[in-house]
Amino acid sequence: MARYGLNSNYVSTKTNRKYLENYSPVLTSENLSDETRLVAISNKYNRRPDLMANDLLGSSKLWWVLVHYNRDKLKDPINDFVAGLDIVVPKRYRSPGNN
């Protein structure tokens, strides 16, 4: 059974002997602020959600939070993450277990 770190988007997803069960992201009112903001992806972050997550959320491993919030716009989390696109970003994210 695989164990995922606190910054992983799979940390709360159950696993059976071989596979992950239904995806269950760790996005709750306890770890996300209720406030979001609209941010335009700049050239610096073109096809780099990891860099934007590092600068805005404090860890490159939280790239999936940006993709989750914008899953209607980002079907491909890398190739659709292009300069000029406006995305919704939570004001903060706190990993479960971290204060």
C-alpha positions, -999 to 999 in steps of 0.1 A, spaced: 0 0 0 15 33 -11 18 62 13 17 97 0 33 128 16 12 157 30 17 178 -1 5 151 -24 -29 154 -40 -34 116 -32 -28 118 6 -65 112 14 -73 89 -15 -77 53 -3 -58 25 -19 -65 -12 -22 -37 -38 -27 -28 -25 -61 -46 6 -71 -59 40 -59 -96 41 -52 -118 71 -63 -98 103 -62 -104 123 -30 -84 155 -29 -76 173 3 -94 205 -4 -115 216 26 -124 248 43 -98 240 69 -68 240 45 -81 265 19 -92 301 25 -127 310 13 -112 337 -8 -99 333 -43 -84 357 -68 -82 358 -105 -46 357 -118 -33 359 -153 -5 334 -161 26 353 -170 53 343 -194 74 332 -164 49 305 -156 41 294 -192 35 256 -190 49 256 -154 21 253 -128 48 240 -104 66 274 -105 34 293 -99 24 270 -71 58 275 -55 55 313 -57 18 316 -47 13 286 -24 47 280 -10 55 246 -26 59 234 -62 43 201 -51 10 220 -48 7 225 -86 -24 202 -85 -43 228 -63 -41 253 -92 -52 226 -117 -80 215 -95 -95 250 -92 -93 254 -129 -102 220 -142 -128 235 -166 -99 254 -183 -70 230 -178 -78 197 -194 -40 191 -198 -23 205 -167 9 213 -186 0 222 -221 -31 242 -212 -12 262 -186 -2 290 -210 7 327 -206 -23 350 -208 -49 326 -194 -68 339 -164 -70 313 -136 -86 311 -102 -61 308 -73 -69 302 -36 -54 329 -14 -37 302 7 -34 264 11 -22 247 43 -13 210 41 -32 188 65 -12 184 97 8 216 91 1 247 112 
